[in-house]
Amino acid sequence: MHAFDVLGDPVRRRILELLAEGEMTSGAVCAVVREEFGISQPAVSQHLKVLRDSGFATVRPDGTRRLYAVNSDPLQEVDAWLDRFRRFWAPPLDALATELARGRRERRRRTEAEPDPEEGNP
């Protein structure tokens, strides 16, 4: 399965977001995904299997539990593929960051230049 086929599903993207925070049991993943998407435990298990089979997630036994985690290798491949397209969005985002910083500086200057209302008023 192609990486974008795996990542194209919102449930699988959400599972990866959860796993990016740290290892989770399949039960914990299932509880969150069932609440947010309203799908059954077997459906969540199938999504976990797709992520595992495609290399996006790893699983390790811990006693009777199975702990899932993100495998970053396929994500690095996606990032490398996206790299050739960054030129389309990086400059506008850099310009936005510059404008936001400029606005913060201007607000700070105005605040520092305003007289203290407590001083000088009888």
ZATOR-807531 format. One record per atom (N, C-alpha, C): residue in three letters; x, y, z; atom name. Coordinates in steps of 0.02 Angstrom, whole numbers, padded with zeros to 5 digits. Example, Ala and Ser with C-alpha at 12.3 -4.5 7.8 and 13.67 -1.06 7.14 Angstrom:
# residues 2
aa=ALA; east=00660; north=-00284; up=00390; at=N
aa=ALA; east=00615; north=-00225; up=00390; at=CA
aa=ALA; east=00660; north=-00165; up=00390; at=C
aa=SER; east=00642; north=-00112; up=00354; at=N
aa=SER; east=00684; north=-00053; up=00357; at=CA
aa=SER; east=00645; north=00002; up=00394; at=C
# end
This chain:
# residues 122
aa=MET; east=00043; north=-00059; up=00000; at=N
aa=MET; east=00000; north=00000; up=00000; at=CA
aa=MET; east=00045; north=00062; up=00000; at=C
aa=HIS; east=00029; north=00110; up=-00041; at=N
aa=HIS; east=00067; north=00172; up=-00046; at=CA
aa=HIS; east=00058; north=00214; up=00017; at=C
aa=ALA; east=00109; north=00250; up=00035; at=N
aa=ALA; east=00107; north=00290; up=00097; at=CA
aa=ALA; east=00047; north=00337; up=00099; at=C
aa=PHE; east=00031; north=00369; up=00042; at=N
aa=PHE; east=-00024; north=00416; up=00043; at=CA
aa=PHE; east=-00092; north=00381; up=00046; at=C
aa=ASP; east=-00095; north=00318; up=00024; at=N
aa=ASP; east=-00156; north=00280; up=00035; at=CA
aa=ASP; east=-00166; north=00267; up=00109; at=C
aa=VAL; east=-00111; north=00252; up=00144; at=N
aa=VAL; east=-00115; north=00241; up=00216; at=CA
aa=VAL; east=-00134; north=00306; up=00252; at=C
aa=LEU; east=-00100; north=00360; up=00234; at=N
aa=LEU; east=-00111; north=00424; up=00268; at=CA
aa=LEU; east=-00175; north=00459; up=00246; at=C
aa=GLY; east=-00205; north=00436; up=00192; at=N
aa=GLY; east=-00265; north=00468; up=00166; at=CA
aa=GLY; east=-00326; north=00456; up=00209; at=C
aa=ASP; east=-00323; north=00407; up=00253; at=N
aa=ASP; east=-00380; north=00392; up=00295; at=CA
aa=ASP; east=-00377; north=00432; up=00360; at=C
aa=PRO; east=-00429; north=00469; up=00377; at=N
aa=PRO; east=-00427; north=00511; up=00438; at=CA
aa=PRO; east=-00420; north=00471; up=00503; at=C
aa=VAL; east=-00446; north=00410; up=00504; at=N
aa=VAL; east=-00439; north=00369; up=00564; at=CA
aa=VAL; east=-00366; north=00350; up=00574; at=C
aa=ARG; east=-00333; north=00329; up=00520; at=N
aa=ARG; east=-00263; north=00310; up=00526; at=CA
aa=ARG; east=-00219; north=00370; up=00543; at=C
aa=ARG; east=-00236; north=00428; up=00515; at=N
aa=ARG; east=-00197; north=00488; up=00533; at=CA
aa=ARG; east=-00206; north=00503; up=00607; at=C
aa=ARG; east=-00266; north=00496; up=00633; at=N
aa=ARG; east=-00279; north=00510; up=00704; at=CA
aa=ARG; east=-00242; north=00460; up=00748; at=C
aa=ILE; east=-00241; north=00397; up=00727; at=N
aa=ILE; east=-00204; north=00347; up=00766; at=CA
aa=ILE; east=-00130; north=00365; up=00768; at=C
aa=LEU; east=-00102; north=00386; up=00712; at=N
aa=LEU; east=-00032; north=00407; up=00711; at=CA
aa=LEU; east=-00020; north=00468; up=00756; at=C
aa=GLU; east=-00068; north=00515; up=00757; at=N
aa=GLU; east=-00062; north=00572; up=00802; at=CA
aa=GLU; east=-00060; north=00549; up=00874; at=C
aa=LEU; east=-00102; north=00502; up=00891; at=N
aa=LEU; east=-00103; north=00475; up=00960; at=CA
aa=LEU; east=-00037; north=00441; up=00976; at=C
aa=LEU; east=-00013; north=00400; up=00930; at=N
aa=LEU; east=00049; north=00364; up=00942; at=CA
aa=LEU; east=00110; north=00410; up=00943; at=C
aa=ALA; east=00105; north=00467; up=00911; at=N
aa=ALA; east=00161; north=00515; up=00911; at=CA
aa=ALA; east=00173; north=00542; up=00981; at=C
aa=GLU; east=00123; north=00538; up=01024; at=N
aa=GLU; east=00131; north=00561; up=01093; at=CA
aa=GLU; east=00166; north=00509; up=01136; at=C
aa=GLY; east=00172; north=00448; up=01112; at=N
aa=GLY; east=00205; north=00395; up=01149; at=CA
aa=GLY; east=00170; north=00329; up=01138; at=C
aa=GLU; east=00201; north=00276; up=01162; at=N
aa=GLU; east=00171; north=00209; up=01154; at=CA
aa=GLU; east=00102; north=00206; up=01187; at=C
aa=MET; east=00059; north=00168; up=01154; at=N
aa=MET; east=-00009; north=00159; up=01181; at=CA
aa=MET; east=-00030; north=00087; up=01170; at=C
aa=THR; east=-00071; north=00062; up=01215; at=N
aa=THR; east=-00100; north=-00004; up=01205; at=CA
aa=THR; east=-00153; north=00001; up=01151; at=C
aa=SER; east=-00168; north=-00056; up=01121; at=N
aa=SER; east=-00221; north=-00057; up=01071; at=CA
aa=SER; east=-00288; north=-00037; up=01102; at=C
aa=GLY; east=-00298; north=-00056; up=01165; at=N
aa=GLY; east=-00360; north=-00037; up=01200; at=CA
aa=GLY; east=-00367; north=00038; up=01209; at=C
aa=ALA; east=-00311; north=00071; up=01226; at=N
aa=ALA; east=-00313; north=00144; up=01235; at=CA
aa=ALA; east=-00325; north=00179; up=01168; at=C
aa=VAL; east=-00292; north=00155; up=01116; at=N
aa=VAL; east=-00304; north=00183; up=01049; at=CA
aa=VAL; east=-00377; north=00173; up=01030; at=C
aa=CYS; east=-00401; north=00114; up=01040; at=N
aa=CYS; east=-00470; north=00097; up=01022; at=CA
aa=CYS; east=-00520; north=00142; up=01059; at=C
aa=ALA; east=-00509; north=00154; up=01123; at=N
aa=ALA; east=-00555; north=00195; up=01162; at=CA
aa=ALA; east=-00560; north=00265; up=01133; at=C
aa=VAL; east=-00504; north=00295; up=01116; at=N
aa=VAL; east=-00505; north=00363; up=01089; at=CA
aa=VAL; east=-00538; north=00365; up=01020; at=C
aa=VAL; east=-00517; north=00319; up=00977; at=N
aa=VAL; east=-00542; north=00319; up=00908; at=CA
aa=VAL; east=-00617; north=00302; up=00906; at=C
aa=ARG; east=-00638; north=00255; up=00948; at=N
aa=ARG; east=-00710; north=00238; up=00950; at=CA
aa=ARG; east=-00750; north=00299; up=00971; at=C
aa=GLU; east=-00725; north=00336; up=01020; at=N
aa=GLU; east=-00761; north=00396; up=01044; at=CA
aa=GLU; east=-00764; north=00450; up=00989; at=C
aa=GLU; east=-00708; north=00461; up=00956; at=N
aa=GLU; east=-00704; north=00515; up=00907; at=CA
aa=GLU; east=-00737; north=00498; up=00840; at=C
aa=PHE; east=-00733; north=00435; up=00818; at=N
aa=PHE; east=-00757; north=00417; up=00752; at=CA
aa=PHE; east=-00818; north=00371; up=00754; at=C
aa=GLY; east=-00834; north=00344; up=00813; at=N
aa=GLY; east=-00892; north=00301; up=00818; at=CA
aa=GLY; east=-00886; north=00236; up=00780; at=C
aa=ILE; east=-00826; north=00208; up=00776; at=N
aa=ILE; east=-00817; north=00145; up=00741; at=CA
aa=ILE; east=-00804; north=00089; up=00792; at=C
aa=SER; east=-00813; north=00028; up=00770; at=N
aa=SER; east=-00807; north=-00030; up=00814; at=CA
aa=SER; east=-00734; north=-00047; up=00830; at=C
aa=GLN; east=-00726; north=-00087; up=00883; at=N
aa=GLN; east=-00659; north=-00109; up=00902; at=CA
aa=GLN; east=-00626; north=-00149; up=00845; at=C
aa=PRO; east=-00663; north=-00195; up=00811; at=N
aa=PRO; east=-00631; north=-00231; up=00756; at=CA
aa=PRO; east=-00608; north=-00184; up=00699; at=C
aa=ALA; east=-00646; north=-00130; up=00688; at=N
aa=ALA; east=-00626; north=-00082; up=00636; at=CA
aa=ALA; east=-00562; north=-00046; up=00656; at=C
aa=VAL; east=-00557; north=-00026; up=00719; at=N
aa=VAL; east=-00495; north=00006; up=00744; at=CA
aa=VAL; east=-00437; north=-00043; up=00738; at=C
aa=SER; east=-00448; north=-00106; up=00756; at=N
aa=SER; east=-00396; north=-00156; up=00750; at=CA
aa=SER; east=-00372; north=-00164; up=00677; at=C
aa=GLN; east=-00419; north=-00159; up=00631; at=N
aa=GLN; east=-00401; north=-00164; up=00560; at=CA
aa=GLN; east=-00357; north=-00105; up=00540; at=C
aa=HIS; east=-00373; north=-00045; up=00564; at=N
aa=HIS; east=-00331; north=00013; up=00549; at=CA
aa=HIS; east=-00262; north=00005; up=00579; at=C
aa=LEU; east=-00258; north=-00021; up=00640; at=N
aa=LEU; east=-00193; north=-00033; up=00671; at=CA
aa=LEU; east=-00153; north=-00084; up=00630; at=C
aa=LYS; east=-00187; north=-00134; up=00604; at=N
aa=LYS; east=-00153; north=-00184; up=00562; at=CA
aa=LYS; east=-00126; north=-00153; up=00498; at=C
aa=VAL; east=-00165; north=-00109; up=00467; at=N
aa=VAL; east=-00141; north=-00075; up=00406; at=CA
aa=VAL; east=-00079; north=-00034; up=00422; at=C
aa=LEU; east=-00081; north=00002; up=00478; at=N
aa=LEU; east=-00023; north=00043; up=00498; at=CA
aa=LEU; east=00038; north=-00001; up=00512; at=C
aa=ARG; east=00027; north=-00056; up=00544; at=N
aa=ARG; east=00081; north=-00103; up=00560; at=CA
aa=ARG; east=00109; north=-00134; up=00497; at=C
aa=ASP; east=00064; north=-00159; up=00453; at=N
aa=ASP; east=00086; north=-00193; up=00392; at=CA
aa=ASP; east=00121; north=-00147; up=00343; at=C
aa=SER; east=00102; north=-00083; up=00344; at=N
aa=SER; east=00133; north=-00034; up=00299; at=CA
aa=SER; east=00196; north=-00003; up=00329; at=C
aa=GLY; east=00211; north=-00020; up=00391; at=N
aa=GLY; east=00273; north=00003; up=00423; at=CA
aa=GLY; east=00266; north=00069; up=00461; at=C
aa=PHE; east=00207; north=00098; up=00463; at=N
aa=PHE; east=00199; north=00162; up=00498; at=CA
aa=PHE; east=00195; north=00154; up=00574; at=C
aa=ALA; east=00179; north=00094; up=00597; at=N
aa=ALA; east=00174; north=00081; up=00668; at=CA
aa=ALA; east=00210; north=00016; up=00684; at=C
aa=THR; east=00236; north=00014; up=00744; at=N
aa=THR; east=00266; north=-00048; up=00769; at=CA
aa=THR; east=00225; north=-00072; up=00829; at=C
aa=VAL; east=00232; north=-00134; up=00844; at=N
aa=VAL; east=00197; north=-00162; up=00902; at=CA
aa=VAL; east=00247; north=-00208; up=00938; at=C
aa=ARG; east=00243; north=-00204; up=01004; at=N
aa=ARG; east=00286; north=-00248; up=01045; at=CA
aa=ARG; east=00244; north=-00274; up=01103; at=C
aa=PRO; east=00256; north=-00337; up=01118; at=N
aa=PRO; east=00220; north=-00365; up=01175; at=CA
aa=PRO; east=00249; north=-00340; up=01241; at=C
aa=ASP; east=00205; north=-00329; up=01288; at=N
aa=ASP; east=00225; north=-00310; up=01356; at=CA
aa=ASP; east=00179; north=-00348; up=01403; at=C
aa=GLY; east=00201; north=-00408; up=01421; at=N
aa=GLY; east=00157; north=-00452; up=01459; at=CA
aa=GLY; east=00099; north=-00473; up=01416; at=C
aa=THR; east=00038; north=-00459; up=01439; at=N
aa=THR; east=-00021; north=-00476; up=01400; at=CA
aa=THR; east=-00043; north=-00419; up=01355; at=C
aa=ARG; east=-00010; north=-00363; up=01361; at=N
aa=ARG; east=-00029; north=-00304; up=01321; at=CA
aa=ARG; east=00013; north=-00301; up=01257; at=C
aa=ARG; east=-00013; north=-00265; up=01208; at=N
aa=ARG; east=00025; north=-00250; up=01147; at=CA
aa=ARG; east=00031; north=-00175; up=01143; at=C
aa=LEU; east=00093; north=-00151; up=01142; at=N
aa=LEU; east=00105; north=-00078; up=01140; at=CA
aa=LEU; east=00122; north=-00057; up=01069; at=C
aa=TYR; east=00085; north=-00008; up=01045; at=N
aa=TYR; east=00095; north=00019; up=00978; at=CA
aa=TYR; east=00135; north=00084; up=00983; at=C
aa=ALA; east=00176; north=00096; up=00932; at=N
aa=ALA; east=00216; north=00158; up=00928; at=CA
aa=ALA; east=00224; north=00177; up=00855; at=C
aa=VAL; east=00241; north=00239; up=00843; at=N
aa=VAL; east=00254; north=00263; up=00775; at=CA
aa=VAL; east=00322; north=00239; up=00753; at=C
aa=ASN; east=00326; north=00218; up=00690; at=N
aa=ASN; east=00390; north=00204; up=00658; at=CA
aa=ASN; east=00402; north=00263; up=00611; at=C
aa=SER; east=00455; north=00300; up=00622; at=N
aa=SER; east=00465; north=00362; up=00584; at=CA
aa=SER; east=00494; north=00351; up=00514; at=C
aa=ASP; east=00519; north=00292; up=00498; at=N
aa=ASP; east=00550; north=00282; up=00433; at=CA
aa=ASP; east=00504; north=00298; up=00374; at=C
aa=PRO; east=00442; north=00271; up=00372; at=N
aa=PRO; east=00399; north=00289; up=00316; at=CA
aa=PRO; east=00381; north=00364; up=00315; at=C
aa=LEU; east=00376; north=00394; up=00373; at=N
aa=LEU; east=00361; north=00465; up=00376; at=CA
aa=LEU; east=00419; north=00506; up=00348; at=C
aa=GLN; east=00479; north=00483; up=00358; at=N
aa=GLN; east=00537; north=00518; up=00330; at=CA
aa=GLN; east=00537; north=00512; up=00254; at=C
aa=GLU; east=00514; north=00455; up=00228; at=N
aa=GLU; east=00508; north=00447; up=00155; at=CA
aa=GLU; east=00455; north=00495; up=00127; at=C
aa=VAL; east=00399; north=00502; up=00162; at=N
aa=VAL; east=00347; north=00550; up=00141; at=CA
aa=VAL; east=00375; north=00621; up=00143; at=C
aa=ASP; east=00411; north=00637; up=00196; at=N
aa=ASP; east=00441; north=00703; up=00202; at=CA
aa=ASP; east=00490; north=00717; up=00145; at=C
aa=ALA; east=00530; north=00667; up=00127; at=N
aa=ALA; east=00577; north=00676; up=00071; at=CA
aa=ALA; east=00540; north=00687; up=00006; at=C
aa=TRP; east=00484; north=00652; up=-00004; at=N
aa=TRP; east=00446; north=00662; up=-00065; at=CA
aa=TRP; east=00415; north=00732; up=-00066; at=C
aa=LEU; east=00389; north=00754; up=-00009; at=N
aa=LEU; east=00358; north=00820; up=-00004; at=CA
aa=LEU; east=00409; north=00877; up=-00012; at=C
aa=ASP; east=00472; north=00862; up=00001; at=N
aa=ASP; east=00524; north=00913; up=-00001; at=CA
aa=ASP; east=00526; north=00951; up=-00067; at=C
aa=ARG; east=00513; north=00917; up=-00122; at=N
aa=ARG; east=00515; north=00951; up=-00187; at=CA
aa=ARG; east=00458; north=01001; up=-00196; at=C
aa=PHE; east=00407; north=00998; up=-00152; at=N
aa=PHE; east=00350; north=01043; up=-00157; at=CA
aa=PHE; east=00351; north=01099; up=-00106; at=C
aa=ARG; east=00397; north=01096; up=-00059; at=N
aa=ARG; east=00400; north=01146; up=-00005; at=CA
aa=ARG; east=00409; north=01217; up=-00033; at=C
aa=ARG; east=00439; north=01224; up=-00089; at=N
aa=ARG; east=00450; north=01291; up=-00118; at=CA
aa=ARG; east=00384; north=01327; up=-00132; at=C
aa=PHE; east=00330; north=01289; up=-00137; at=N
aa=PHE; east=00265; north=01319; up=-00150; at=CA
aa=PHE; east=00234; north=01350; up=-00088; at=C
aa=TRP; east=00250; north=01323; up=-00029; at=N
aa=TRP; east=00220; north=01351; up=00031; at=CA
aa=TRP; east=00269; north=01381; up=00080; at=C
aa=ALA; east=00332; north=01364; up=00075; at=N
aa=ALA; east=00381; north=01389; up=00124; at=CA
aa=ALA; east=00389; north=01466; up=00120; at=C
aa=PRO; east=00400; north=01496; up=00061; at=N
aa=PRO; east=00408; north=01569; up=00061; at=CA
aa=PRO; east=00347; north=01607; up=00088; at=C
aa=PRO; east=00286; north=01588; up=00069; at=N
aa=PRO; east=00229; north=01624; up=00098; at=CA
aa=PRO; east=00225; north=01616; up=00174; at=C
aa=LEU; east=00241; north=01557; up=00199; at=N
aa=LEU; east=00240; north=01547; up=00272; at=CA
aa=LEU; east=00296; north=01587; up=00306; at=C
aa=ASP; east=00354; north=01591; up=00274; at=N
aa=ASP; east=00408; north=01632; up=00301; at=CA
aa=ASP; east=00388; north=01706; up=00303; at=C
aa=ALA; east=00355; north=01728; up=00249; at=N
aa=ALA; east=00332; north=01798; up=00247; at=CA
aa=ALA; east=00280; north=01811; up=00301; at=C
aa=LEU; east=00235; north=01763; up=00312; at=N
aa=LEU; east=00185; north=01770; up=00365; at=CA
aa=LEU; east=00220; north=01775; up=00433; at=C
aa=ALA; east=00269; north=01734; up=00445; at=N
aa=ALA; east=00306; north=01736; up=00509; at=CA
aa=ALA; east=00339; north=01803; up=00519; at=C
aa=THR; east=00367; north=01831; up=00465; at=N
aa=THR; east=00398; north=01897; up=00469; at=CA
aa=THR; east=00347; north=01950; up=00487; at=C
aa=GLU; east=00289; north=01948; up=00455; at=N
aa=GLU; east=00237; north=01998; up=00469; at=CA
aa=GLU; east=00210; north=01991; up=00540; at=C
aa=LEU; east=00203; north=01930; up=00564; at=N
aa=LEU; east=00180; north=01921; up=00633; at=CA
aa=LEU; east=00231; north=01949; up=00682; at=C
aa=ALA; east=00294; north=01937; up=00670; at=N
aa=ALA; east=00347; north=01963; up=00714; at=CA
aa=ALA; east=00347; north=02039; up=00712; at=C
aa=ARG; east=00338; north=02068; up=00653; at=N
aa=ARG; east=00336; north=02141; up=00645; at=CA
aa=ARG; east=00277; north=02169; up=00685; at=C
aa=GLY; east=00219; north=02137; up=00681; at=N
aa=GLY; east=00161; north=02160; up=00718; at=CA
aa=GLY; east=00171; north=02157; up=00793; at=C
aa=ARG; east=00204; north=02103; up=00817; at=N
aa=ARG; east=00219; north=02098; up=00889; at=CA
aa=ARG; east=00266; north=02153; up=00912; at=C
aa=ARG; east=00316; north=02168; up=00871; at=N
aa=ARG; east=00363; north=02222; up=00888; at=CA
aa=ARG; east=00327; north=02289; up=00891; at=C
aa=GLU; east=00284; north=02302; up=00844; at=N
aa=GLU; east=00247; north=02365; up=00843; at=CA
aa=GLU; east=00201; north=02371; up=00904; at=C
aa=ARG; east=00167; north=02318; up=00923; at=N
aa=ARG; east=00123; north=02320; up=00982; at=CA
aa=ARG; east=00165; north=02331; up=01045; at=C
aa=ARG; east=00223; north=02300; up=01048; at=N
aa=ARG; east=00266; north=02308; up=01106; at=CA
aa=ARG; east=00291; north=02380; up=01110; at=C
aa=ARG; east=00311; north=02409; up=01054; at=N
aa=ARG; east=00333; north=02480; up=01053; at=CA
aa=ARG; east=00278; north=02527; up=01075; at=C
aa=ARG; east=00217; north=02515; up=01049; at=N
aa=ARG; east=00161; north=02558; up=01069; at=CA
aa=ARG; east=00147; north=02552; up=01143; at=C
aa=THR; east=00149; north=02492; up=01169; at=N
aa=THR; east=00135; north=02481; up=01240; at=CA
aa=THR; east=00188; north=02515; up=01282; at=C
aa=GLU; east=00251; north=02511; up=01262; at=N
aa=GLU; east=00305; north=02542; up=01300; at=CA
aa=GLU; east=00303; north=02618; up=01295; at=C
aa=ALA; east=00277; north=02644; up=01240; at=N
aa=ALA; east=00275; north=02716; up=01230; at=CA
aa=ALA; east=00215; north=02749; up=01265; at=C
aa=GLU; east=00163; north=02710; up=01281; at=N
aa=GLU; east=00103; north=02739; up=01312; at=CA
aa=GLU; east=00121; north=02759; up=01384; at=C
aa=PRO; east=00097; north=02819; up=01406; at=N
aa=PRO; east=00110; north=02840; up=01475; at=CA
aa=PRO; east=00070; north=02796; up=01523; at=C
aa=ASP; east=00099; north=02787; up=01581; at=N
aa=ASP; east=00065; north=02748; up=01634; at=CA
aa=ASP; east=00007; north=02790; up=01660; at=C
aa=PRO; east=-00055; north=02765; up=01659; at=N
aa=PRO; east=-00113; north=02804; up=01681; at=CA
aa=PRO; east=-00110; north=02821; up=01755; at=C
aa=GLU; east=-00071; north=02783; up=01794; at=N
aa=GLU; east=-00064; north=02796; up=01865; at=CA
aa=GLU; east=-00019; north=02856; up=01879; at=C
aa=GLU; east=00027; north=02870; up=01832; at=N
aa=GLU; east=00074; north=02925; up=01842; at=CA
aa=GLU; east=00048; north=02988; up=01810; at=C
aa=GLY; east=00056; north=03042; up=01843; at=N
aa=GLY; east=00041; north=03108; up=01815; at=CA
aa=GLY; east=-00032; north=03127; up=01819; at=C
aa=ASN; east=-00077; north=03086; up=01842; at=N
aa=ASN; east=-00147; north=03105; up=01848; at=CA
aa=ASN; east=-00162; north=03122; up=01921; at=C
aa=PRO; east=-00191; north=03181; up=01931; at=N
aa=PRO; east=-00205; north=03200; up=02002; at=CA
aa=PRO; east=-00263; north=03162; up=02031; at=C
# end
